[in-house]
């Protein structure tokens, strides 16, 4: 049984990826930050379905915590075949009003955490000569978003990191790809007022928000069905970034 490690796996896109991976026969390890109940419920759900799973309460900005997660997951499940860097942190405000702490945390979670985790899992993948890494960026990493400049920068950095690591790991039969969700109907967008939501929907050619499950299917395409595809950036946005 192959193992997939997903950051931010208790809610939203990460949870949808975890569920789809479990249905596909993977052992699932996932991190979460605060949602203890949702994480426990997901592990119990997987156990009822006969899926091996483990949840790790870990801050993706903490290098020591990430090292412990990878060591334990690899030991418990016998290696790590796939990594999905999904955890994210965002603050919506003009740059001049964004605190230094928020700048630091946004970069630490969204970009540095993904870099550190990739470094940690590389030895397992290269020694096995197989592996899949999928980074969850954002359409804002491509086009930028007003009042989300630091978030946009972190997601743009993740795209560049994807392309660099794809070249670095291809000789070891490890693929590295990137998914860029558009406006997805998750808790991250639950703060939108009905009028703001309608305005966004009017900007999307598909006329609606995407679902976490639609993003998860794209992530699992890279994990399961595209061994010769690497270094690619695929938008899941209903045409928003076209």
Backbone bond lengths (Angstrom), bond angles and torsions (degrees), N, CA, C in turn:
res aa  C-N    CA-C-N  psi(-1)  N-CA   C-N-CA  omega(-1)  CA-C   N-CA-C  phi
1 X - - - 1.469 - - 1.529 109.48 -
2 X 1.325 116.42 128.93 1.459 121.12 179.15 1.526 110.44 -84.71
3 X 1.322 115.12 152.32 1.460 121.07 -176.37 1.523 110.96 -112.44
4 X 1.323 115.24 136.65 1.460 121.46 174.64 1.523 108.40 -118.00
5 X 1.323 116.16 135.20 1.466 123.07 177.36 1.523 108.13 -111.96
6 X 1.326 115.49 124.87 1.460 121.73 -176.02 1.522 108.89 -123.87
7 X 1.316 117.90 127.93 1.461 119.74 174.66 1.527 108.96 -90.32
8 X 1.341 114.99 145.66 1.465 119.16 -176.82 1.512 111.11 62.93
9 X 1.342 116.55 47.06 1.455 120.36 -170.70 1.512 116.57 -94.23
10 X 1.312 118.23 1.57 1.475 118.95 -175.42 1.520 113.36 -90.06
11 X 1.338 117.56 -16.38 1.464 120.25 -176.06 1.523 109.95 -141.67
12 X 1.311 115.29 164.42 1.451 122.14 169.14 1.519 114.44 57.40
13 X 1.324 115.48 -135.89 1.461 121.60 -177.44 1.526 110.86 -61.56
14 X 1.319 117.31 -43.13 1.459 120.39 -179.35 1.514 112.33 -59.71
15 X 1.327 116.90 -41.61 1.468 120.94 179.08 1.526 110.55 -64.77
16 X 1.331 116.28 -41.45 1.463 120.14 178.94 1.525 110.89 -63.66
17 X 1.335 117.34 -39.42 1.466 120.59 176.79 1.524 110.20 -64.08
18 X 1.332 116.45 -44.25 1.465 120.50 -179.59 1.529 110.82 -59.54
19 X 1.316 117.17 -44.04 1.463 120.48 -179.19 1.527 111.17 -64.95
20 X 1.318 117.01 -43.14 1.457 119.95 -178.79 1.526 110.67 -68.09
21 X 1.334 116.77 -37.46 1.460 120.52 177.69 1.524 110.87 -64.60
22 X 1.330 116.54 -41.61 1.466 120.26 178.36 1.521 110.62 -62.56
23 X 1.326 116.63 -42.11 1.462 120.75 178.54 1.527 111.40 -63.67
24 X 1.332 116.15 -26.85 1.466 121.35 -179.75 1.523 112.37 -87.58
25 X 1.340 117.20 1.86 1.455 120.56 174.15 1.505 116.34 96.18
26 X 1.318 118.09 11.76 1.460 121.16 178.87 1.527 111.56 -84.44
27 X 1.311 115.73 148.17 1.460 120.23 161.65 1.522 106.31 -75.96
28 X 1.325 117.46 134.66 1.462 121.65 -171.78 1.521 110.74 -115.63
29 X 1.322 116.21 122.57 1.462 122.78 169.91 1.522 106.72 -115.77
30 X 1.327 116.33 133.63 1.458 117.22 179.88 1.527 110.84 -143.83
31 X 1.324 114.85 151.62 1.457 120.96 176.33 1.525 109.17 -101.52
32 X 1.329 113.75 158.12 1.454 120.35 172.75 1.522 106.59 -151.53
33 X 1.327 115.72 167.03 1.460 119.66 -174.24 1.526 112.89 -110.91
34 X 1.315 117.68 -50.75 1.473 120.12 -174.24 1.522 113.92 -130.40
35 X 1.315 118.32 -18.37 1.473 120.86 -170.55 1.524 111.14 -86.76
36 X 1.334 116.02 70.86 1.469 121.34 -177.36 1.524 111.90 -58.20
37 X 1.315 117.12 -46.52 1.454 120.62 -176.70 1.517 112.28 -63.93
38 X 1.320 116.51 -44.83 1.464 119.85 -179.11 1.519 111.36 -65.90
39 X 1.338 116.35 -37.21 1.466 120.21 178.02 1.520 110.85 -65.05
40 X 1.333 116.08 -45.42 1.466 120.30 -179.89 1.527 110.80 -63.57
41 X 1.320 117.08 -41.23 1.465 121.10 179.02 1.530 111.18 -61.28
42 X 1.326 116.13 -39.47 1.462 119.97 -178.68 1.526 111.13 -68.10
43 X 1.323 116.98 -42.45 1.464 120.23 177.78 1.525 110.42 -62.98
44 X 1.328 117.05 -41.30 1.468 120.76 178.10 1.529 111.13 -64.35
45 X 1.319 115.95 -39.79 1.468 119.98 178.22 1.526 110.33 -61.17
46 X 1.332 115.82 -45.04 1.463 119.86 179.65 1.529 110.88 -64.04
47 X 1.324 116.82 -39.63 1.466 120.63 -179.59 1.530 110.27 -61.81
48 X 1.333 116.96 -41.34 1.466 120.60 178.59 1.525 111.45 -62.76
49 X 1.326 115.64 -30.35 1.455 120.59 -178.64 1.526 112.37 -89.82
50 X 1.339 116.48 1.11 1.454 120.38 179.02 1.513 114.40 80.11
51 X 1.324 116.61 19.16 1.464 121.20 179.56 1.521 110.37 -97.42
52 X 1.310 116.64 132.98 1.463 120.52 175.08 1.525 108.98 -73.89
53 X 1.337 116.88 129.69 1.463 120.16 -177.01 1.517 110.23 -153.28
54 X 1.308 114.82 152.88 1.461 120.85 176.91 1.520 109.31 -149.20
55 X 1.335 116.12 137.16 1.462 122.00 179.20 1.523 109.16 -109.29
56 X 1.316 116.09 140.91 1.463 121.72 -178.74 1.524 109.16 -126.82
57 X 1.315 115.97 118.89 1.462 119.77 174.17 1.521 107.38 -79.40
58 X 1.322 116.00 109.18 1.465 119.93 -173.20 1.521 110.17 -152.37
59 X 1.310 115.57 139.63 1.463 123.00 175.48 1.518 107.82 -86.73
60 X 1.325 117.06 120.00 1.465 120.53 -177.99 1.527 112.62 -70.14
61 X 1.326 117.08 -5.33 1.461 120.69 173.78 1.528 111.81 -91.08
62 X 1.331 117.18 -2.24 1.466 122.55 -176.20 1.526 109.89 -104.97
63 X 1.321 118.98 105.85 1.473 121.32 -177.37 1.525 112.98 -57.76
64 X 1.321 117.86 -39.84 1.462 120.37 -179.27 1.523 111.43 -65.80
65 X 1.324 116.88 -39.70 1.463 120.51 178.81 1.524 110.51 -63.86
66 X 1.314 117.03 -42.01 1.464 120.40 179.43 1.524 111.15 -64.04
67 X 1.319 116.35 -40.52 1.464 120.05 178.86 1.525 110.75 -62.25
68 X 1.331 116.96 -39.93 1.459 120.19 179.05 1.527 111.33 -66.41
69 X 1.322 117.02 -39.24 1.458 121.15 179.56 1.528 110.42 -61.47
70 X 1.317 116.34 -50.04 1.463 120.21 -177.43 1.524 111.00 -63.89
71 X 1.318 116.92 -43.64 1.463 120.22 -179.40 1.527 110.96 -61.68
72 X 1.334 116.70 -45.50 1.459 119.88 -178.08 1.526 111.44 -68.98
73 X 1.323 117.27 -44.92 1.462 120.30 -178.35 1.521 111.12 -63.56
74 X 1.320 116.73 -42.98 1.460 120.14 -179.77 1.521 111.19 -65.53
75 X 1.326 116.32 -38.41 1.463 120.38 178.80 1.527 111.12 -69.43
76 X 1.331 116.47 -42.68 1.458 120.81 -176.06 1.518 112.39 -70.04
77 X 1.323 116.57 -39.97 1.457 120.23 -173.20 1.527 113.70 -107.17
78 X 1.330 117.86 -0.74 1.461 119.67 176.97 1.512 114.24 80.45
79 X 1.327 116.50 47.74 1.459 120.39 178.25 1.514 112.11 107.01
80 X 1.322 115.74 178.08 1.466 121.48 177.18 1.523 107.76 -134.94
81 X 1.316 115.31 119.58 1.460 120.90 -178.68 1.529 111.61 -89.56
82 X 1.341 116.28 -40.09 1.467 119.78 -175.61 1.522 110.76 -134.09
83 X 1.319 115.23 143.95 1.463 122.73 176.14 1.518 108.43 -125.66
84 X 1.333 115.83 129.97 1.462 121.06 174.49 1.525 107.79 -117.69
85 X 1.319 115.90 108.62 1.461 121.91 178.53 1.528 108.50 -85.02
86 X 1.320 115.67 94.42 1.457 121.64 -172.13 1.523 113.96 -115.01
87 X 1.327 118.44 -25.47 1.468 121.20 -175.76 1.532 110.89 -57.02
88 X 1.327 115.23 141.89 1.464 118.85 -177.44 1.513 110.77 -148.81
89 X 1.316 113.89 154.37 1.464 122.21 176.55 1.520 107.18 -134.93
90 X 1.329 116.46 137.53 1.467 119.45 -177.38 1.517 110.96 -145.36
91 X 1.313 115.39 142.36 1.459 122.58 173.08 1.523 107.40 -128.04
92 X 1.309 116.26 128.15 1.458 120.14 179.61 1.516 109.14 -98.70
93 X 1.320 115.97 109.24 1.466 121.53 178.11 1.522 108.50 -170.84
94 X 1.336 117.58 155.73 1.465 119.37 172.40 1.528 109.34 -58.09
95 X 1.299 116.62 150.08 1.450 120.09 -177.08 1.527 111.97 -57.19
96 X 1.320 117.21 -39.61 1.471 119.93 -177.02 1.528 111.87 -65.61
97 X 1.334 116.76 -19.82 1.468 120.88 179.38 1.524 112.53 -101.10
98 X 1.317 116.93 1.99 1.463 121.36 -178.52 1.522 109.33 -87.30
99 X 1.306 116.71 126.03 1.467 120.08 -177.68 1.524 111.11 -70.89
100 X 1.328 115.33 156.30 1.459 120.05 175.91 1.525 110.69 -60.07
101 X 1.325 116.22 -34.37 1.467 120.00 179.58 1.530 110.87 -64.04
102 X 1.333 116.34 -40.87 1.458 119.25 179.46 1.526 111.57 -70.12
103 X 1.330 117.08 -36.19 1.463 119.94 175.21 1.526 109.72 -60.00
104 X 1.327 115.60 -49.35 1.459 121.05 -178.10 1.519 111.59 -61.27
105 X 1.336 116.56 -45.06 1.466 119.70 -176.83 1.528 111.81 -69.05
106 X 1.312 117.52 -39.81 1.459 120.22 179.43 1.525 110.99 -59.71
107 X 1.316 116.45 -46.65 1.466 119.91 179.42 1.527 111.36 -68.90
108 X 1.330 116.36 -36.91 1.463 120.59 -177.60 1.522 111.64 -65.69
109 X 1.330 117.62 -42.84 1.467 121.04 -178.43 1.523 110.97 -78.03
110 X 1.316 116.57 -51.63 1.459 120.74 -169.38 1.521 113.83 -74.71
111 X 1.320 116.90 -35.29 1.462 119.82 -174.29 1.528 112.45 -114.98
112 X 1.321 116.86 -54.39 1.459 118.96 -176.57 1.526 111.62 -65.68
113 X 1.323 117.45 -37.72 1.456 120.34 178.23 1.518 111.24 -61.86
114 X 1.326 116.29 -42.75 1.470 120.44 178.64 1.525 110.73 -64.51
115 X 1.311 117.05 -40.46 1.464 120.42 178.41 1.522 110.66 -63.33
116 X 1.322 116.03 -45.62 1.473 119.73 -178.37 1.534 111.44 -64.03
117 X 1.320 116.39 -44.10 1.459 119.49 -179.45 1.529 110.98 -64.77
118 X 1.304 116.31 -40.57 1.466 119.48 176.97 1.524 110.37 -59.69
119 X 1.314 116.79 -44.56 1.462 120.74 177.90 1.525 111.03 -60.26
120 X 1.329 117.12 -38.86 1.457 121.56 -177.69 1.531 112.68 -70.47
121 X 1.327 117.48 -36.46 1.465 119.27 -176.99 1.524 112.79 -86.88
122 X 1.317 117.44 -17.81 1.474 120.65 -176.76 1.532 113.29 -52.54
123 X 1.337 119.64 -46.15 1.472 118.16 -178.30 1.527 113.54 -59.41
124 X 1.337 117.80 -35.58 1.466 120.39 178.36 1.526 110.77 -66.83
125 X 1.320 116.18 -40.62 1.460 120.36 -176.83 1.523 112.00 -75.28
126 X 1.320 116.86 -44.79 1.464 118.73 -177.14 1.526 111.90 -69.31
127 X 1.327 117.03 -33.73 1.467 119.11 178.51 1.529 110.58 -69.91
128 X 1.332 116.87 -33.28 1.465 121.02 177.20 1.522 111.75 -82.80
129 X 1.308 116.97 -12.73 1.465 124.40 -175.59 1.539 111.55 55.39
130 X 1.315 114.22 43.11 1.458 120.77 171.79 1.525 108.37 -165.22
131 X 1.311 115.73 146.73 1.454 119.05 177.67 1.506 111.44 170.01
132 X 1.331 114.56 159.12 1.460 121.05 179.35 1.527 108.48 -136.15
133 X 1.309 116.64 129.98 1.460 122.10 174.62 1.528 107.37 -122.86
134 X 1.320 115.61 127.05 1.464 120.54 177.71 1.526 107.83 -124.91
135 X 1.318 115.72 121.61 1.462 121.64 178.12 1.526 109.13 -99.69
136 X 1.319 116.20 130.02 1.466 120.81 178.44 1.526 107.80 -95.65
137 X 1.306 115.30 104.50 1.459 122.05 179.48 1.532 108.46 -96.43
138 X 1.307 118.25 -132.24 1.463 122.98 -178.04 1.518 108.52 -168.98
139 X 1.330 116.39 155.17 1.459 118.55 173.28 1.530 110.28 -61.14
140 X 1.345 116.90 -24.98 1.464 119.16 178.09 1.537 110.86 -70.06
141 X 1.302 117.36 -20.16 1.461 120.11 173.44 1.512 112.59 -71.26
142 X 1.330 115.81 -16.68 1.464 121.65 177.80 1.524 110.89 -97.03
143 X 1.335 115.65 -48.92 1.469 119.16 -172.63 1.517 114.31 -105.33
144 X 1.343 117.66 -16.24 1.462 120.56 -177.34 1.523 111.37 79.44
145 X 1.329 115.36 149.71 1.465 120.55 179.46 1.521 109.77 -131.93
146 X 1.305 115.45 130.74 1.460 120.12 175.06 1.523 109.70 -60.31
147 X 1.323 116.29 137.92 1.462 123.71 -179.48 1.528 113.30 68.20
148 X 1.319 116.58 9.94 1.467 121.98 170.84 1.524 109.14 -136.54
149 X 1.325 115.29 44.58 1.463 119.91 -172.75 1.526 112.60 -66.27
150 X 1.323 117.31 -41.27 1.463 119.91 -178.48 1.525 109.99 -70.99
151 X 1.325 116.75 -42.12 1.465 120.75 174.70 1.526 109.88 -57.95
152 X 1.314 117.37 -46.38 1.458 121.49 179.25 1.527 110.97 -60.16
153 X 1.321 116.07 -42.03 1.467 120.03 179.49 1.522 111.26 -63.92
154 X 1.328 116.39 -41.71 1.468 119.56 -179.95 1.518 111.02 -65.27
155 X 1.330 117.26 -38.82 1.455 120.63 -179.30 1.532 111.54 -74.97
156 X 1.331 116.42 -33.01 1.462 119.37 173.82 1.521 110.98 -65.90
157 X 1.328 116.19 -39.10 1.463 120.25 176.22 1.512 111.82 -62.51
158 X 1.330 116.80 -35.34 1.463 121.19 179.06 1.529 110.95 -65.77
159 X 1.319 116.62 -34.72 1.470 120.36 176.51 1.532 110.47 -65.58
160 X 1.320 116.79 -46.03 1.465 120.19 178.68 1.525 110.89 -63.74
161 X 1.325 116.69 -39.93 1.463 121.27 177.97 1.531 110.57 -61.94
162 X 1.331 116.60 -40.65 1.461 121.31 177.79 1.523 110.64 -56.50
163 X 1.309 116.97 -49.32 1.464 121.07 -176.36 1.527 111.49 -65.53
164 X 1.326 116.36 -40.26 1.459 119.83 179.43 1.522 111.43 -65.47
165 X 1.344 116.40 -45.29 1.459 119.57 -177.95 1.523 111.98 -71.68
166 X 1.325 117.65 -27.57 1.459 119.97 175.57 1.527 109.96 -60.36
167 X 1.319 116.45 -43.00 1.462 120.19 178.12 1.526 111.42 -67.63
168 X 1.322 115.80 -38.61 1.464 120.60 -176.28 1.527 112.42 -70.12
169 X 1.327 117.18 -35.47 1.462 120.31 -172.42 1.518 114.48 -101.14
170 X 1.320 118.22 -11.20 1.465 120.35 -179.19 1.533 112.96 -56.02
171 X 1.339 120.60 -39.28 1.466 119.23 178.72 1.525 113.53 -62.05
172 X 1.333 117.98 -18.52 1.467 122.14 178.65 1.528 111.98 -98.95
173 X 1.345 117.02 12.80 1.472 122.16 -179.73 1.525 112.44 61.85
174 X 1.320 116.03 35.23 1.457 122.34 175.16 1.526 107.61 -113.92
175 X 1.310 117.31 122.97 1.456 120.67 179.20 1.526 110.51 -96.08
176 X 1.327 115.18 148.64 1.465 121.75 178.28 1.526 107.24 -134.36
177 X 1.313 116.18 117.76 1.456 121.39 -178.44 1.523 110.69 -133.44
178 X 1.316 115.44 170.83 1.463 120.72 -173.65 1.521 110.25 -135.80
179 X 1.324 115.62 135.26 1.456 122.63 174.92 1.527 108.28 -111.57
180 X 1.321 115.97 132.29 1.468 120.82 -179.04 1.530 109.77 -116.56
181 X 1.329 117.13 93.95 1.472 119.03 177.62 1.525 110.93 -67.24
182 X 1.321 114.30 149.29 1.453 120.52 171.00 1.514 109.36 -91.31
183 X 1.313 116.88 -132.32 1.461 121.03 178.91 1.534 107.49 -85.55
184 X 1.313 116.12 110.78 1.456 122.02 -175.18 1.529 109.65 -111.43
185 X 1.305 115.90 142.50 1.465 121.74 -176.46 1.524 110.02 -80.14
186 X 1.325 115.98 76.99 1.463 122.59 178.95 1.534 109.12 -128.12
187 X 1.320 114.59 178.06 1.463 119.98 -178.88 1.527 111.89 -59.69
188 X 1.338 117.55 -28.55 1.461 121.02 -179.52 1.526 111.59 -59.99
189 X 1.340 116.33 -28.13 1.463 120.35 -179.38 1.524 112.82 -106.59
190 X 1.327 116.38 11.71 1.466 119.59 -177.19 1.531 112.62 -71.25
191 X 1.335 117.00 -14.80 1.462 120.28 -179.13 1.525 112.46 -76.84
192 X 1.323 117.19 -11.61 1.461 120.53 -175.39 1.526 110.91 -67.23
193 X 1.319 115.85 136.02 1.461 120.58 174.46 1.524 108.71 -73.91
194 X 1.330 117.58 160.51 1.475 119.67 178.35 1.526 112.77 -54.74
195 X 1.331 117.16 -38.23 1.469 119.09 -179.50 1.522 111.33 -70.28
196 X 1.330 117.13 -39.35 1.465 120.26 177.56 1.528 110.51 -65.94
197 X 1.322 116.28 -39.96 1.459 120.48 178.28 1.532 110.69 -62.26
198 X 1.331 115.65 -45.04 1.476 119.64 179.27 1.514 110.65 -62.44
199 X 1.342 117.96 -40.15 1.462 120.90 179.66 1.520 111.04 -62.96
200 X 1.335 116.54 -40.16 1.466 120.10 177.99 1.526 111.03 -67.18
201 X 1.319 116.41 -43.39 1.466 119.44 179.45 1.521 111.10 -59.68
202 X 1.330 116.61 -35.53 1.464 120.38 179.64 1.527 111.69 -67.62
203 X 1.336 117.63 -22.64 1.469 121.60 179.14 1.526 112.68 -85.55
204 X 1.315 116.81 -14.21 1.459 121.29 -176.53 1.528 109.02 -93.80
205 X 1.329 118.43 120.65 1.468 119.45 -179.40 1.528 113.60 -53.89
206 X 1.337 117.74 -35.26 1.462 120.67 178.90 1.524 112.30 -72.42
207 X 1.344 117.23 -13.57 1.456 121.36 173.79 1.516 115.51 78.66
208 X 1.328 117.60 13.57 1.466 119.95 -179.17 1.520 109.90 -158.08
209 X 1.335 115.34 164.49 1.458 120.69 171.42 1.528 108.72 -73.53
210 X 1.330 115.56 152.65 1.453 119.62 173.35 1.518 110.58 -80.56
211 X 1.319 115.80 171.01 1.455 120.58 177.64 1.523 109.99 -110.96
212 X 1.328 115.13 156.41 1.455 120.14 177.30 1.520 110.66 -60.12
213 X 1.311 117.10 -34.93 1.467 121.18 -179.33 1.526 110.96 -65.72
214 X 1.320 117.50 -35.51 1.468 120.13 178.45 1.526 110.92 -66.53
215 X 1.318 116.87 -38.38 1.465 119.95 175.95 1.529 109.87 -67.37
216 X 1.335 116.52 -42.26 1.465 121.16 -178.79 1.525 111.17 -59.90
217 X 1.311 117.41 -40.34 1.465 120.32 178.79 1.522 111.13 -62.40
218 X 1.315 116.81 -35.48 1.459 120.45 178.69 1.529 110.78 -70.63
219 X 1.326 115.90 -41.86 1.462 120.00 176.16 1.526 110.09 -58.50
220 X 1.326 116.88 -47.24 1.463 120.54 -177.45 1.521 112.50 -71.23
221 X 1.322 118.16 -22.17 1.464 120.00 171.08 1.520 109.91 -59.92
222 X 1.332 116.61 -46.37 1.463 119.75 178.86 1.526 111.48 -66.28
223 X 1.329 116.96 -34.08 1.469 120.58 -178.46 1.520 111.45 -74.16
224 X 1.328 116.56 -41.42 1.468 121.23 -168.84 1.523 115.74 -103.21
225 X 1.326 117.49 -31.37 1.467 118.79 -162.94 1.521 115.62 -124.63
226 X 1.318 118.04 9.24 1.466 118.19 -173.40 1.528 112.05 -139.40
227 X 1.328 118.34 61.10 1.466 120.15 -175.55 1.528 114.26 -64.12
228 X 1.344 117.11 -25.37 1.464 119.93 -177.73 1.529 112.15 -99.79
229 X 1.329 116.33 8.27 1.462 121.12 178.20 1.520 108.45 -103.26
230 X 1.322 117.02 123.80 1.469 120.08 178.82 1.523 109.96 -151.48
231 X 1.323 115.50 151.09 1.454 121.03 179.59 1.517 114.10 76.65
232 X 1.323 117.22 15.74 1.461 120.34 -174.80 1.529 111.87 -97.46
233 X 1.327 114.46 151.24 1.468 122.61 178.36 1.520 107.26 -121.57
234 X 1.335 116.52 113.57 1.460 120.61 -174.33 1.528 110.47 -117.64
235 X 1.322 116.41 120.30 1.459 121.46 179.20 1.529 110.05 -82.63
236 X 1.334 114.73 135.88 1.456 121.85 173.79 1.524 105.15 -119.38
237 X 1.322 116.46 83.87 1.466 119.94 -165.15 1.508 115.58 -144.51
238 X 1.341 118.35 9.95 1.455 119.82 179.36 1.510 114.00 62.71
239 X 1.334 116.74 22.82 1.464 121.01 179.92 1.516 114.61 89.87
240 X 1.317 117.10 6.23 1.476 121.60 -174.28 1.516 112.97 -58.80
241 X 1.339 117.01 -39.42 1.468 120.77 -174.47 1.519 113.55 -93.59
242 X 1.324 117.57 2.97 1.473 120.24 -177.23 1.527 110.21 -68.00
